[in-house]
Amino acid sequence: MKSKIQPDKTYWATGNRHEFRIKGEAIIDICHRGDNSKSVSHWVDDVKKMADKDGFTNRPTPETIRKELGDFGAWDEEELLDDEQNWKRLLWLAAWDIFDSDEPDFSEPVK
């Protein structure tokens, strides 16, 4: 199946505790076969800055990210203390979720 992601759009990433946006070009760069860590590292600061700039009340915080990732059961408590790694984990999960979506949401924020 071909992805519907457009590089010039910005897509919504939603979780149980937060929402934020990711540029389409970032999603395309991250979502490829093999090691994605360099792509995630390249985009994580951009995504964090956009989340802060957007200023949504339910934007990711270290605590909400830790809880969200903890629900997956893939990382232990000590691993989840690393906020920078948690942002990378969250970005990776969110990018793939959007990439695999049948109808990724690139609607404009409502203010």
matplotlib code that plots the C-alpha trace (Angstrom):
import matplotlib.pyplot as plt

x = [0.0, 1.3, 1.3, -1.0, 1.5, 2.3, 5.6, 4.1, 1.3, 1.4, -0.3, -1.9, -0.4, -2.8, -2.4, -4.4, -2.9, -1.8, -1.8, 0.8, 1.7, 4.4, 5.5, 4.8, 8.4, 9.4, 7.0, 8.3, 11.9, 11.3, 9.1, 11.4, 12.8, 15.8, 17.2, 15.1, 17.1, 19.1, 15.9, 14.1, 17.0, 17.0, 13.3, 12.7, 13.7, 11.6, 8.5, 9.1, 9.4, 6.2, 4.4, 5.6, 4.7, 1.2, 0.6, -2.2, -3.2, -2.8, 0.6, 3.1, 4.9, 7.6, 5.0, 2.3, 4.9, 6.2, 2.7, 1.8, 4.9, 4.5, 1.1, 3.0, 5.0, 8.1, 10.3, 11.0, 10.7, 14.4, 14.4, 11.3, 13.2, 15.1, 12.9, 15.0, 14.7, 11.0, 10.5, 12.3, 10.2, 7.0, 7.9, 8.8, 5.5, 3.4, 5.1, 4.5, 0.9, 0.3, 2.2, 0.1, -3.3, -5.9, -6.9, -4.1, -5.4, -3.8, -6.6, -5.7, -5.8, -8.9, -8.1]
y = [0.0, 3.5, 6.0, 9.0, 11.4, 14.6, 16.3, 19.8, 19.0, 18.9, 15.9, 15.4, 12.9, 11.9, 9.7, 8.9, 11.8, 14.4, 15.6, 17.4, 17.9, 16.5, 17.7, 15.3, 15.5, 14.3, 11.4, 10.4, 10.6, 8.6, 5.9, 3.6, 0.2, -0.3, 1.9, 5.0, 6.5, 9.1, 10.4, 10.5, 12.3, 14.8, 15.7, 15.5, 19.1, 20.4, 18.5, 19.6, 23.3, 23.0, 21.5, 24.4, 27.0, 25.5, 25.7, 23.2, 22.5, 18.8, 18.9, 16.3, 16.8, 14.6, 13.1, 12.4, 11.0, 8.7, 7.5, 7.0, 5.0, 3.1, 1.8, 0.0, -2.1, -2.0, 0.1, -0.3, 2.5, 3.4, 3.7, 5.9, 8.4, 9.6, 12.4, 12.9, 9.2, 9.3, 12.1, 10.1, 7.0, 9.0, 10.6, 7.2, 5.7, 8.7, 9.0, 5.3, 5.6, 8.5, 6.8, 3.7, 5.5, 5.1, 8.7, 10.8, 14.1, 17.3, 19.7, 23.1, 23.6, 25.2, 28.1]
z = [0.0, -0.9, 1.9, 1.6, 3.3, 1.5, 2.4, 2.3, 4.8, 8.6, 10.3, 13.6, 16.0, 18.8, 21.8, 24.9, 26.7, 24.1, 20.6, 18.5, 14.8, 12.6, 9.2, 6.3, 5.2, 8.7, 8.5, 5.1, 6.3, 9.4, 8.0, 6.0, 6.3, 8.4, 11.2, 11.7, 14.6, 12.6, 11.0, 14.3, 15.9, 13.0, 13.4, 17.2, 18.0, 15.2, 16.5, 20.1, 18.9, 16.9, 19.9, 22.1, 19.5, 18.9, 22.6, 22.8, 26.4, 25.8, 24.1, 25.2, 28.5, 30.0, 32.4, 29.7, 27.4, 30.1, 31.0, 27.3, 26.6, 29.9, 28.5, 25.8, 28.4, 26.1, 28.4, 32.1, 34.7, 34.5, 30.7, 30.9, 33.0, 29.9, 28.6, 25.4, 24.5, 25.3, 22.8, 20.2, 21.0, 20.9, 17.6, 16.0, 17.2, 16.1, 12.7, 11.9, 13.1, 10.8, 7.9, 8.2, 8.5, 5.8, 6.3, 8.0, 9.4, 8.1, 9.1, 10.4, 14.2, 15.7, 18.0]

ax = plt.figure().add_subplot(projection="3d")
ax.plot(x, y, z, "-o")
ax.set_aspect("equal")
plt.show()
